[in-house]
Every structure is written in C-alpha cells, then in structure tokens.
Amino acid sequence: MSVHLSAETRSDGELAATYEAHFDLLVGIAVSRFGIDRADAETLAHEVFLAFLTCVDRINDQRAWLVSAIFNASKNYVRRAQRTEPLPEDGRDPADPRYARAGQQWPDVLAAREAFARLTPRCQLALRLRHLEGYTIPEIATILGTTSKYAAKLVGRCLDQAQRRYGGGGAS
C-alpha cells in the first residue's frame, strides 16, 4: 500500500521520532485500559500509525490524535472480540449422531446403489416413486398410465429383482 504525502509533510526523521515517542504509550493504553494482549496491541498501534501517516498534514495535536485513535481502535477490537465464540477446550466438535454408523453402512449403500443402477429404467422409476418419494400404488399407476394391480405387481417384481442383484437370491 503506498502512502502519498504532500510536499509540506514532515521529514522521515520527524515521523520516525513521532513513532518512537508514542509507540510505547499507544501499546500501553491498549494493554492496560482495554486488556488487549501485547501482540494485538502492537498491531493496533501500527494500524493507528498508518492512518496517522495518511493524514499527518491535517493534524494539529499529534499526541491527542494518536491517543484518541488508539482508544477507538481498541474499542473496536474489544467489540469484535466479544462477538466471536471461542472454540471448545478440547478442539473437537461432537460427532453428528446421524453418521455414527456411516462406516458400517457404506458397503451396503454402495451395493444397493449398484443393484439399483442395474435395473431397467421402468423399475428404477417404480421403486423410486414407491420407496424414496413415498407414492401410493394407485398414484404410481396414474403416473405410469396403468392399472393399480399392474403397478403393485411391477413394484413387487422390481423389488425382487433388486434384492436378487443386491445380495443373493431374493432373501432379505
């Protein structure tokens, strides 16, 4: 980030002297008045000095400006710190109970997906409507454009076919 200073700006030596004269004061205010740890207080002081460099020509009382700027920066820091939620002491979130058996269920899920993929598109549709989307047999018959009796037979036959492909001979 470049800082543009006018020709009337003080020399680098004067700015360095101002920095040296006030840095410890600013850090001390942030630490003692606001309870900010030293590393963060130094960061705030550097940010204040950066802002100071951008408007040094318009400042009449440098010490007052720097002190008020560190007060404002410290208040903002404390306000933001209060909005954050600390992580748990052990650093771990509790596991989601829905996934407690995921490792054990994964082979079954993969096998079921593979068996479903090997079915005809009409069987896939019938089983998806019945078991995944919860349609009744008469609703499935309407969607497929057939009778309820044939829809029930189709769903049963497709389920038997999927069970045979899933794991051995139709036994559940």
DOGU-393784 format. One line per field, with one value per residue: residue number from 1; x, y, z of N, C-alpha, C, O in turn. Coordinates in nm, 2 decimals. Example, Ala and Ser with C-alpha at 12.3 -4.5 7.8 and 13.67 -1.06 7.14 Angstrom:
<nodes>
vofi = (1:2)
n.px = (1.32:1.28)
n.py = (-0.57:-0.22)
n.pz = (0.78:0.71)
ca.px = (1.23:1.37)
ca.py = (-0.45:-0.11)
ca.pz = (0.78:0.71)
c.px = (1.32:1.29)
c.py = (-0.33:0.00)
c.pz = (0.78:0.79)
o.px = (1.42:1.34)
o.py = (-0.33:0.11)
o.pz = (0.85:0.80)
</nodes>
This chain:
<nodes>
vofi = (1:2:3:4:5:6:7:8:9:10:11:12:13:14:15:16:17:18:19:20:21:22:23:24:25:26:27:28:29:30:31:32:33:34:35:36:37:38:39:40:41:42:43:44:45:46:47:48:49:50:51:52:53:54:55:56:57:58:59:60:61:62:63:64:65:66:67:68:69:70:71:72:73:74:75:76:77:78:79:80:81:82:83:84:85:86:87:88:89:90:91:92:93:94:95:96:97:98:99:100:101:102:103:104:105:106:107:108:109:110:111:112:113:114:115:116:117:118:119:120:121:122:123:124:125:126:127:128:129:130:131:132:133:134:135:136:137:138:139:140:141:142:143:144:145:146:147:148:149:150:151:152:153:154:155:156:157:158:159:160:161:162:163:164:165:166:167:168:169:170:171:172)
n.px = (0.08:0.07:0.16:0.06:0.22:0.21:0.41:0.45:0.47:0.62:0.97:1.12:1.27:1.15:0.89:0.97:1.07:0.84:0.69:0.86:0.84:0.58:0.49:0.52:0.35:0.10:0.07:0.07:-0.16:-0.36:-0.31:-0.33:-0.57:-0.77:-0.73:-0.61:-0.40:-0.04:0.07:-0.14:-0.20:0.02:-0.01:-0.25:-0.15:0.03:-0.14:-0.28:-0.07:-0.03:-0.26:-0.22:-0.01:-0.13:-0.28:-0.13:-0.08:-0.30:-0.34:-0.35:-0.28:-0.07:-0.02:-0.27:-0.44:-0.33:-0.37:-0.65:-0.71:-0.60:-0.76:-1.01:-0.96:-0.90:-1.14:-1.30:-1.17:-1.21:-1.49:-1.54:-1.41:-1.57:-1.79:-1.71:-1.71:-1.55:-1.35:-1.41:-1.25:-1.12:-1.09:-1.24:-1.54:-1.85:-1.94:-2.17:-2.46:-2.61:-2.43:-2.30:-2.28:-2.19:-1.96:-2.00:-2.23:-2.17:-2.07:-2.31:-2.47:-2.34:-2.36:-2.64:-2.69:-2.55:-2.70:-2.95:-2.88:-2.85:-3.10:-3.39:-3.50:-3.77:-3.83:-3.66:-3.78:-4.03:-3.96:-3.83:-4.04:-4.21:-4.06:-3.87:-3.99:-4.23:-4.49:-4.82:-4.95:-5.18:-5.13:-4.88:-4.97:-5.12:-4.93:-4.76:-4.95:-5.11:-5.29:-5.38:-5.34:-5.15:-4.94:-4.88:-4.79:-4.57:-4.40:-4.35:-4.23:-4.00:-3.88:-3.81:-3.63:-3.43:-3.34:-3.24:-3.02:-2.88:-2.80:-2.81:-3.02:-3.29:-3.35:-3.41)
n.py = (-0.12:0.21:0.53:0.85:1.15:1.50:1.78:1.94:1.78:1.65:1.55:1.23:1.16:1.31:1.19:0.93:0.99:1.07:0.83:0.67:0.81:0.78:0.52:0.32:0.43:0.42:0.14:0.07:0.19:0.04:-0.21:-0.18:-0.03:-0.16:-0.43:-0.58:-0.82:-0.80:-0.84:-0.81:-0.55:-0.41:-0.45:-0.30:-0.05:-0.01:0.00:0.23:0.42:0.40:0.51:0.76:0.85:0.89:1.12:1.32:1.59:1.73:1.72:1.88:1.85:1.61:1.41:1.40:1.32:1.07:0.93:0.93:0.79:0.53:0.47:0.45:0.24:0.03:0.00:-0.08:-0.33:-0.47:-0.48:-0.64:-0.87:-0.96:-1.06:-1.29:-1.65:-1.87:-2.15:-2.50:-2.63:-2.88:-2.88:-3.02:-3.08:-3.23:-3.55:-3.59:-3.75:-3.88:-3.99:-4.19:-4.46:-4.46:-4.57:-4.84:-4.87:-4.80:-4.99:-5.14:-4.94:-4.87:-5.11:-5.13:-4.91:-4.99:-5.22:-5.10:-4.94:-5.13:-5.21:-5.19:-4.89:-4.84:-5.00:-4.87:-4.62:-4.70:-4.81:-4.59:-4.40:-4.54:-4.61:-4.41:-4.16:-4.19:-4.24:-4.38:-4.70:-4.67:-4.40:-4.43:-4.60:-4.42:-4.23:-4.40:-4.47:-4.70:-4.99:-5.02:-5.27:-5.38:-5.20:-5.26:-5.52:-5.47:-5.31:-5.50:-5.71:-5.57:-5.50:-5.75:-5.83:-5.63:-5.71:-5.96:-5.90:-5.74:-5.90:-6.18:-6.40:-6.32:-6.34:-6.16)
n.pz = (0.00:-0.09:0.04:0.00:0.05:0.10:-0.02:0.20:0.41:0.70:0.76:0.71:0.93:1.13:1.14:1.22:1.47:1.60:1.59:1.75:1.99:2.07:2.04:2.25:2.44:2.31:2.28:2.55:2.64:2.51:2.62:2.90:2.95:2.80:2.81:2.61:2.45:2.43:2.17:1.99:2.06:1.97:1.70:1.66:1.72:1.51:1.30:1.37:1.34:1.07:0.97:1.07:0.92:0.67:0.71:0.82:0.77:0.83:1.10:1.41:1.69:1.75:1.95:2.09:1.88:1.82:2.06:2.09:1.86:1.91:2.13:2.00:1.81:1.98:2.12:1.91:1.85:2.09:2.09:1.86:1.94:2.14:2.00:1.89:1.91:2.13:2.05:2.15:2.44:2.41:2.14:1.96:1.78:1.88:1.74:1.47:1.54:1.34:1.16:1.29:1.24:0.98:0.86:0.88:0.73:0.48:0.28:0.23:0.13:-0.11:-0.24:-0.27:-0.43:-0.66:-0.74:-0.79:-1.00:-1.20:-1.27:-1.49:-1.65:-1.61:-1.38:-1.20:-1.19:-1.08:-0.83:-0.71:-0.70:-0.52:-0.29:-0.23:-0.27:-0.17:-0.28:-0.33:-0.43:-0.61:-0.70:-0.83:-1.04:-1.18:-1.26:-1.42:-1.61:-1.60:-1.46:-1.11:-1.01:-1.19:-1.14:-0.87:-0.90:-1.06:-0.90:-0.69:-0.84:-0.94:-0.70:-0.60:-0.81:-0.76:-0.51:-0.56:-0.72:-0.54:-0.33:-0.34:-0.43:-0.35:-0.08:0.22)
ca.px = (0.00:0.15:0.10:0.10:0.23:0.23:0.54:0.46:0.49:0.75:1.07:1.11:1.32:1.04:0.79:1.03:1.08:0.70:0.67:0.94:0.80:0.44:0.45:0.50:0.23:-0.02:0.06:0.04:-0.31:-0.44:-0.29:-0.38:-0.71:-0.87:-0.69:-0.57:-0.27:0.06:0.09:-0.25:-0.19:0.12:-0.08:-0.34:-0.06:0.09:-0.26:-0.30:0.04:-0.05:-0.37:-0.16:0.07:-0.22:-0.34:-0.05:-0.08:-0.43:-0.34:-0.29:-0.22:-0.04:-0.04:-0.41:-0.49:-0.28:-0.43:-0.79:-0.71:-0.58:-0.88:-1.12:-0.92:-0.91:-1.28:-1.35:-1.11:-1.28:-1.63:-1.53:-1.37:-1.69:-1.88:-1.66:-1.73:-1.43:-1.35:-1.41:-1.12:-1.05:-1.07:-1.32:-1.68:-1.91:-1.97:-2.31:-2.51:-2.66:-2.32:-2.22:-2.26:-2.16:-1.85:-2.05:-2.34:-2.12:-2.07:-2.45:-2.52:-2.28:-2.41:-2.77:-2.68:-2.51:-2.81:-3.05:-2.83:-2.86:-3.24:-3.44:-3.54:-3.91:-3.82:-3.60:-3.88:-4.13:-3.91:-3.80:-4.16:-4.27:-3.98:-3.79:-4.07:-4.35:-4.62:-4.90:-4.96:-5.27:-5.06:-4.78:-5.04:-5.16:-4.81:-4.72:-5.05:-5.15:-5.38:-5.32:-5.30:-5.02:-4.84:-4.84:-4.71:-4.44:-4.32:-4.31:-4.13:-3.88:-3.81:-3.75:-3.51:-3.32:-3.29:-3.15:-2.89:-2.81:-2.72:-2.82:-3.14:-3.42:-3.37:-3.37)
ca.py = (0.00:0.33:0.64:0.97:1.26:1.62:1.84:2.01:1.68:1.65:1.46:1.09:1.16:1.36:1.09:0.82:1.03:1.07:0.69:0.62:0.87:0.75:0.38:0.25:0.49:0.36:0.00:0.06:0.22:-0.07:-0.32:-0.15:0.02:-0.24:-0.57:-0.64:-0.88:-0.71:-0.86:-0.74:-0.41:-0.36:-0.45:-0.19:0.07:0.00:0.05:0.38:0.50:0.40:0.61:0.88:0.89:0.93:1.25:1.39:1.73:1.79:1.70:1.99:1.79:1.47:1.32:1.38:1.24:0.93:0.87:0.91:0.69:0.40:0.44:0.40:0.11:-0.07:-0.02:-0.17:-0.46:-0.54:-0.51:-0.75:-0.99:-1.01:-1.12:-1.43:-1.76:-1.94:-2.30:-2.58:-2.65:-3.00:-2.85:-3.11:-3.08:-3.36:-3.61:-3.59:-3.89:-3.94:-4.05:-4.27:-4.59:-4.44:-4.66:-4.98:-4.87:-4.76:-5.10:-5.17:-4.83:-4.89:-5.23:-5.10:-4.82:-5.07:-5.30:-5.01:-4.89:-5.24:-5.23:-5.12:-4.75:-4.85:-5.05:-4.76:-4.52:-4.75:-4.82:-4.46:-4.34:-4.61:-4.62:-4.29:-4.05:-4.23:-4.25:-4.50:-4.78:-4.60:-4.28:-4.48:-4.64:-4.30:-4.18:-4.49:-4.49:-4.84:-5.02:-5.03:-5.41:-5.40:-5.12:-5.33:-5.63:-5.41:-5.27:-5.62:-5.77:-5.49:-5.51:-5.89:-5.82:-5.56:-5.79:-6.07:-5.83:-5.68:-5.99:-6.33:-6.49:-6.27:-6.34:-6.03)
ca.pz = (0.00:-0.10:0.11:-0.07:0.14:0.03:0.00:0.33:0.51:0.78:0.70:0.76:1.06:1.23:1.15:1.29:1.61:1.65:1.61:1.87:2.11:2.10:2.02:2.38:2.50:2.25:2.32:2.69:2.66:2.46:2.71:3.04:2.96:2.73:2.84:2.49:2.47:2.37:2.02:1.92:2.09:1.88:1.56:1.66:1.72:1.38:1.22:1.40:1.28:0.92:0.95:1.10:0.80:0.56:0.73:0.91:0.74:0.88:1.24:1.49:1.81:1.72:2.07:2.12:1.77:1.83:2.18:2.05:1.75:1.97:2.20:1.90:1.76:2.09:2.15:1.80:1.87:2.20:2.04:1.77:2.01:2.21:1.91:1.84:2.00:2.14:2.02:2.27:2.50:2.35:2.00:1.87:1.79:1.89:1.61:1.43:1.56:1.22:1.09:1.38:1.17:0.84:0.81:0.87:0.64:0.35:0.18:0.20:0.05:-0.24:-0.31:-0.31:-0.55:-0.78:-0.77:-0.84:-1.13:-1.30:-1.30:-1.61:-1.62:-1.56:-1.24:-1.12:-1.16:-0.99:-0.69:-0.66:-0.66:-0.41:-0.16:-0.19:-0.27:-0.08:-0.35:-0.31:-0.56:-0.71:-0.76:-0.92:-1.15:-1.26:-1.32:-1.52:-1.70:-1.60:-1.35:-0.98:-0.99:-1.26:-1.07:-0.75:-0.95:-1.11:-0.78:-0.63:-0.93:-0.94:-0.57:-0.60:-0.90:-0.70:-0.40:-0.62:-0.76:-0.43:-0.24:-0.33:-0.44:-0.31:0.06:0.28)
c.px = (0.09:0.08:0.15:0.10:0.26:0.37:0.56:0.48:0.62:0.84:1.05:1.17:1.22:0.93:0.84:1.04:0.94:0.66:0.73:0.88:0.66:0.41:0.43:0.38:0.10:-0.04:0.02:-0.11:-0.39:-0.43:-0.36:-0.52:-0.81:-0.84:-0.66:-0.43:-0.17:0.08:-0.02:-0.25:-0.09:0.07:-0.17:-0.26:-0.01:-0.02:-0.29:-0.20:0.02:-0.16:-0.31:-0.08:-0.01:-0.28:-0.26:-0.05:-0.20:-0.44:-0.27:-0.21:-0.19:-0.06:-0.19:-0.48:-0.46:-0.35:-0.58:-0.80:-0.69:-0.70:-0.99:-1.08:-0.93:-1.05:-1.34:-1.30:-1.19:-1.42:-1.63:-1.50:-1.48:-1.79:-1.83:-1.69:-1.60:-1.45:-1.36:-1.27:-1.04:-1.03:-1.15:-1.47:-1.74:-1.95:-2.12:-2.36:-2.57:-2.56:-2.24:-2.19:-2.23:-2.06:-1.91:-2.16:-2.29:-2.12:-2.21:-2.50:-2.47:-2.34:-2.56:-2.78:-2.65:-2.63:-2.92:-3.01:-2.85:-3.01:-3.28:-3.49:-3.69:-3.91:-3.76:-3.70:-3.99:-4.08:-3.88:-3.93:-4.22:-4.19:-3.90:-3.88:-4.20:-4.48:-4.69:-4.91:-5.06:-5.21:-4.95:-4.85:-5.08:-5.04:-4.76:-4.82:-5.10:-5.25:-5.31:-5.27:-5.17:-4.91:-4.79:-4.75:-4.57:-4.35:-4.27:-4.20:-4.00:-3.80:-3.74:-3.62:-3.40:-3.26:-3.20:-3.02:-2.81:-2.74:-2.77:-2.96:-3.27:-3.44:-3.33:-3.30)
c.py = (0.12:0.44:0.77:1.09:1.39:1.68:1.90:1.91:1.68:1.54:1.32:1.08:1.21:1.26:0.97:0.86:1.03:0.92:0.64:0.68:0.82:0.60:0.31:0.30:0.43:0.21:-0.02:0.09:0.10:-0.19:-0.30:-0.11:-0.08:-0.39:-0.65:-0.70:-0.79:-0.72:-0.79:-0.59:-0.34:-0.35:-0.33:-0.06:0.10:0.05:0.19:0.46:0.50:0.50:0.75:0.94:0.94:1.07:1.34:1.54:1.80:1.78:1.82:1.94:1.65:1.37:1.30:1.30:1.09:0.86:0.84:0.80:0.55:0.37:0.38:0.26:0.00:-0.10:-0.11:-0.31:-0.54:-0.57:-0.63:-0.88:-1.05:-1.09:-1.26:-1.53:-1.84:-2.09:-2.38:-2.61:-2.77:-2.98:-2.94:-3.08:-3.22:-3.42:-3.60:-3.73:-3.96:-4.02:-4.15:-4.41:-4.58:-4.54:-4.80:-4.98:-4.85:-4.87:-5.14:-5.06:-4.84:-5.00:-5.20:-5.01:-4.90:-5.16:-5.22:-4.97:-5.00:-5.27:-5.15:-4.98:-4.76:-4.90:-4.94:-4.66:-4.57:-4.76:-4.68:-4.39:-4.41:-4.59:-4.49:-4.17:-4.07:-4.23:-4.38:-4.57:-4.72:-4.48:-4.33:-4.53:-4.53:-4.24:-4.26:-4.51:-4.63:-4.86:-5.03:-5.17:-5.43:-5.32:-5.19:-5.45:-5.58:-5.38:-5.40:-5.69:-5.70:-5.50:-5.65:-5.89:-5.75:-5.64:-5.90:-6.01:-5.78:-5.78:-6.13:-6.39:-6.45:-6.28:-6.20:-6.04)
c.pz = (0.00:-0.03:0.04:0.03:0.06:0.06:0.14:0.44:0.58:0.72:0.77:0.90:1.17:1.25:1.24:1.44:1.67:1.68:1.73:2.00:2.16:2.10:2.15:2.45:2.44:2.28:2.46:2.71:2.62:2.56:2.84:3.04:2.90:2.75:2.71:2.50:2.39:2.22:1.95:1.94:1.99:1.74:1.55:1.65:1.58:1.28:1.24:1.34:1.13:0.89:0.97:0.98:0.69:0.58:0.82:0.89:0.80:1.03:1.31:1.61:1.79:1.83:2.09:2.01:1.79:1.95:2.15:1.95:1.82:2.06:2.11:1.85:1.86:2.12:2.04:1.81:1.98:2.16:1.95:1.84:2.09:2.13:1.86:1.95:2.01:2.10:2.15:2.31:2.43:2.20:1.91:1.89:1.81:1.75:1.59:1.45:1.44:1.14:1.18:1.32:1.03:0.78:0.79:0.76:0.49:0.25:0.14:0.10:-0.10:-0.32:-0.35:-0.43:-0.68:-0.83:-0.84:-0.98:-1.24:-1.33:-1.43:-1.56:-1.56:-1.41:-1.15:-1.09:-1.06:-0.85:-0.63:-0.62:-0.53:-0.28:-0.13:-0.18:-0.20:-0.15:-0.32:-0.44:-0.66:-0.77:-0.86:-1.05:-1.24:-1.33:-1.44:-1.63:-1.71:-1.48:-1.22:-0.96:-1.06:-1.19:-0.94:-0.79:-0.99:-1.00:-0.71:-0.71:-0.93:-0.81:-0.56:-0.69:-0.83:-0.58:-0.45:-0.66:-0.65:-0.35:-0.23:-0.32:-0.38:-0.16:0.12:0.40)
o.px = (0.17:-0.04:0.27:0.00:0.33:0.45:0.67:0.50:0.72:0.80:0.98:1.11:1.22:0.89:0.77:1.01:0.92:0.60:0.67:0.88:0.63:0.30:0.32:0.31:0.01:-0.15:-0.07:-0.17:-0.48:-0.53:-0.43:-0.59:-0.92:-0.91:-0.68:-0.34:-0.20:0.09:0.01:-0.29:-0.11:0.10:-0.17:-0.29:0.00:0.00:-0.32:-0.23:0.06:-0.14:-0.35:-0.08:0.03:-0.32:-0.32:-0.03:-0.20:-0.54:-0.16:-0.10:-0.29:-0.12:-0.23:-0.56:-0.54:-0.39:-0.63:-0.90:-0.76:-0.73:-1.05:-1.17:-0.97:-1.09:-1.41:-1.37:-1.22:-1.47:-1.72:-1.55:-1.49:-1.86:-1.91:-1.69:-1.56:-1.56:-1.31:-1.17:-0.93:-0.96:-1.13:-1.51:-1.68:-2.00:-2.20:-2.31:-2.57:-2.59:-2.13:-2.08:-2.24:-2.08:-1.86:-2.17:-2.36:-2.16:-2.23:-2.57:-2.54:-2.36:-2.60:-2.86:-2.70:-2.65:-2.98:-3.09:-2.86:-3.03:-3.21:-3.53:-3.72:-3.99:-3.80:-3.71:-4.02:-4.15:-3.90:-3.94:-4.27:-4.24:-3.87:-3.86:-4.28:-4.59:-4.62:-4.87:-5.03:-5.23:-4.94:-4.80:-5.07:-5.05:-4.72:-4.79:-5.12:-5.30:-5.19:-5.17:-5.08:-4.80:-4.67:-4.65:-4.47:-4.23:-4.15:-4.10:-3.89:-3.68:-3.63:-3.52:-3.28:-3.14:-3.10:-2.91:-2.69:-2.62:-2.77:-3.00:-3.35:-3.54:-3.23:-3.26)
o.py = (0.14:0.46:0.78:1.12:1.38:1.62:1.92:1.95:1.72:1.46:1.31:1.01:1.16:1.24:0.92:0.78:0.99:0.89:0.58:0.61:0.83:0.56:0.24:0.23:0.39:0.17:-0.10:0.03:0.06:-0.26:-0.38:-0.16:-0.09:-0.47:-0.77:-0.63:-0.73:-0.62:-0.72:-0.52:-0.23:-0.26:-0.26:0.04:0.21:0.14:0.27:0.57:0.61:0.58:0.84:1.06:1.03:1.13:1.42:1.62:1.92:1.83:1.85:1.97:1.57:1.27:1.18:1.21:1.01:0.74:0.73:0.72:0.45:0.25:0.28:0.18:-0.11:-0.22:-0.21:-0.40:-0.65:-0.68:-0.71:-0.99:-1.17:-1.17:-1.34:-1.50:-1.89:-2.14:-2.33:-2.61:-2.76:-3.07:-2.93:-3.06:-3.31:-3.34:-3.61:-3.82:-4.08:-4.11:-4.19:-4.46:-4.68:-4.59:-4.87:-5.09:-4.89:-4.86:-5.17:-5.09:-4.83:-4.99:-5.25:-5.03:-4.87:-5.17:-5.26:-4.96:-4.97:-5.35:-5.06:-4.97:-4.68:-4.85:-4.92:-4.61:-4.50:-4.72:-4.66:-4.33:-4.33:-4.55:-4.47:-4.08:-3.98:-4.21:-4.48:-4.52:-4.71:-4.45:-4.26:-4.51:-4.54:-4.20:-4.21:-4.58:-4.68:-4.77:-5.05:-5.19:-5.50:-5.36:-5.19:-5.48:-5.65:-5.41:-5.40:-5.74:-5.76:-5.50:-5.66:-5.95:-5.79:-5.63:-5.94:-6.07:-5.76:-5.76:-6.18:-6.42:-6.53:-6.23:-6.15:-5.94)
o.pz = (0.09:-0.04:0.03:0.09:-0.04:0.14:0.18:0.56:0.52:0.65:0.87:0.98:1.28:1.36:1.32:1.53:1.79:1.78:1.82:2.10:2.28:2.15:2.17:2.52:2.52:2.31:2.50:2.80:2.69:2.58:2.89:3.14:2.95:2.70:2.71:2.56:2.29:2.15:1.85:1.85:1.95:1.66:1.45:1.58:1.53:1.19:1.15:1.28:1.07:0.79:0.91:0.95:0.61:0.48:0.89:0.99:0.82:1.09:1.28:1.63:1.80:1.81:2.12:2.04:1.77:1.94:2.18:1.95:1.78:2.07:2.14:1.83:1.83:2.14:2.06:1.79:1.96:2.19:1.96:1.81:2.11:2.18:1.81:2.07:1.91:2.12:2.25:2.23:2.40:2.14:1.78:2.00:1.76:1.67:1.69:1.38:1.43:1.06:1.14:1.34:0.95:0.67:0.70:0.70:0.40:0.13:0.02:0.01:-0.19:-0.44:-0.46:-0.52:-0.78:-0.95:-0.94:-1.07:-1.36:-1.42:-1.47:-1.45:-1.47:-1.33:-1.04:-0.97:-0.97:-0.75:-0.51:-0.51:-0.44:-0.17:-0.01:-0.10:-0.18:-0.09:-0.29:-0.55:-0.77:-0.89:-0.96:-1.16:-1.36:-1.45:-1.54:-1.73:-1.82:-1.42:-1.22:-0.89:-1.01:-1.18:-0.91:-0.73:-0.97:-1.00:-0.68:-0.65:-0.92:-0.81:-0.51:-0.65:-0.84:-0.56:-0.39:-0.63:-0.66:-0.31:-0.12:-0.21:-0.36:-0.12:0.08:0.47)
</nodes>
